[in-house]
Amino acid sequence: MLSMVGLIGALALLIVLTLRGVNLFISAPLCALLVALSSQIAVFPVADQPAFISSYMAGFSGFVQAWFFMFLLGSLFGKFMEDTGSADAIAHYIVSKLGMKYAVLAVVLACALLTYGGVSVFIVAFSVFPMALSLFKDANLPRRFIPATLAFGSVTFTMTSAGSPEIQNWIPIKYLGTSPYAAWQESLVVAIFMAVLGYFLLMRMIRKAQQNGEVFEARDDDPVESKRRLPHPVTGLIPLIVVLTLSFTLHEALQQSALIVALLGGVLSILVCNFKHFVNLQQAINLGTTGALVAIGNTAAVVGFGAVAKVTPAFGEAVALMTQIPGNELLGAAIAVSVIAGLTGSASGGQAIALPLVAPHYMDLGVNNSELHRVVAISSGAIDTLPHNGYVVTTVRAICKETHQAAYWPLAMLTVVVPLLGLGVVLGLFILF
């Protein structure tokens, strides 16, 4: 009982501290320590027993080990796009052809294209942010909506859809024997539903903010826009196309490592295409590497919290309870995966923990494995984006340099409410038809 109270209380405290802007290098380990103490887990390593320090650092270092090069190359890619003016060139071209009113749509489509091309959602935010900043500035839109726009294009109608090369669509294959295109007809309906509804809500929120007098507010650390000659938009698009092409073509052969090759290709293509347009290459490298360390550190700090939570008795009880929900099997699976993803702050983490238990149980009951695949994928991308989620923290704080108070609630509307409604749609399709 104490373990469960400690787990829920520490999670709630972490969410509150995150919303209040407390440094995650302090709040995440502090809340993880509370989880450990309430579950009578030793603080320091003792023999082969789980301990707070070893569990936390295993999660922290494991994430850094798995993602360091992707974060580094992704940050450099974004910073190079910014410093060469490539992002500005693309933004100005889009505005000149489509008009200011389609600035938000351009950002959403850019994120969607890269995500469906296999680029990690973390790296999509790094890559598209410079262009988003330019577009929002040209259109005079409140910049606090940039994180929501990036997230909407990345982690809603693309990440968990049929055919997506993102890990959230591939994990179920191992346990269910399906394909990435499982239940593609229903998935297409849900993707269209989420895309249309999400874009409508996003534009409505932005228009309401504008009516309240909100405009784009420049900051001292924003890229300095000068009268310099920008590169041709095509040379700005080439690096994005290189990343997309390499990621898509190499994904099946190299899996996650394909992203390293793709981002390296993107960075090199910027150097080749737009080297003469760099304002300060050395400074761009320094800022890019520093940004990567901050971003991966913030995310790893939250992953460490999840690693401690997973070794507690309360977490095991919660998983067992969630996977034994009575009633419709697909609804039970959706609830189980959603709650576990929320507890861990990770869509892929929620799947990896729940599927070994959910898959055999529901398949033995005769549940269609393709339907189960799609429900698990979509449900994992709903309440996983609570304030402490690693992607949310990285995008809001490290990349966009916003506060949770200003930027999280629009993001939550698009990445929690819209996917939950999409989950309801797909469940309705499977149950009724």
Stockholm file with secondary structure:
# STOCKHOLM 1.0

chainA/1-433         MLSMVGLIGALALLIVLTLRGVNLFISAPLCALLVALSSQIAVFPVADQPAFISSYMAGFSGFVQAWFFMFLLGSLFGKFMEDTGSADAIAHYIVSKLGMKYAVLAVVLACALLTYGGVSVFIVAFSVFPMALSLFKDANLPRRFIPATLAFGSVTFTMTSAGSPEIQNWIPIKYLGTSPYAAWQESLVVAIFMAVLGYFLLMRMIRKAQQNGEVFEARDDDPVESKRRLPHPVTGLIPLIVVLTLSFTLHEALQQSALIVALLGGVLSILVCNFKHFVNLQQAINLGTTGALVAIGNTAAVVGFGAVAKVTPAFGEAVALMTQIPGNELLGAAIAVSVIAGLTGSASGGQAIALPLVAPHYMDLGVNNSELHRVVAISSGAIDTLPHNGYVVTTVRAICKETHQAAYWPLAMLTVVVPLLGLGVVLGLFILF
#=GR chainA/1-433 SS CHHHHHHHHHHHHHHHHHHTTCCHHHHHHHHHHHHHHHTTCBSSCBTTBCBHHHHHHHHHHHHHHHHHHHHHHHHHHHHHHHHTTHHHHHHHHHHHHHCGGGHHHHHHHHHHHHHHTTCCHHHHHHHHHHHHHHHHHHHTCCGGGHHHHHHHHHHTTTTTSTTCCSHHHHHHHHHHCCCTTTTHHHHHHHHHHHHHHHHHHHHHHHHHHHHTTCCCCCCTTSCCCCSCCCCCHHHHHHHHHHHHHHHHHHHHHHTTHHHHHHHHHHHHHHHHHHGGGCSCHHHHHHHHHHHHHHHHHHHHHHHHHHHHHHTSHHHHHHHHHHTTCCSCHHHHHHHHHHHHHHHHTCHHHHHHHHHHHHHHHHHHTTCCHHHHHHHHHHHHTSTTCSTTCHHHHIIIIIISCCCHHHHHHHHHIIIIIHHHHHHHHHHHHHHHC
#=GC SS_cons         CHHHHHHHHHHHHHHHHHHTTCCHHHHHHHHHHHHHHHTTCBSSCBTTBCBHHHHHHHHHHHHHHHHHHHHHHHHHHHHHHHHTTHHHHHHHHHHHHHCGGGHHHHHHHHHHHHHHTTCCHHHHHHHHHHHHHHHHHHHTCCGGGHHHHHHHHHHTTTTTSTTCCSHHHHHHHHHHCCCTTTTHHHHHHHHHHHHHHHHHHHHHHHHHHHHTTCCCCCCTTSCCCCSCCCCCHHHHHHHHHHHHHHHHHHHHHHTTHHHHHHHHHHHHHHHHHHGGGCSCHHHHHHHHHHHHHHHHHHHHHHHHHHHHHHTSHHHHHHHHHHTTCCSCHHHHHHHHHHHHHHHHTCHHHHHHHHHHHHHHHHHHTTCCHHHHHHHHHHHHTSTTCSTTCHHHHIIIIIISCCCHHHHHHHHHIIIIIHHHHHHHHHHHHHHHC
//
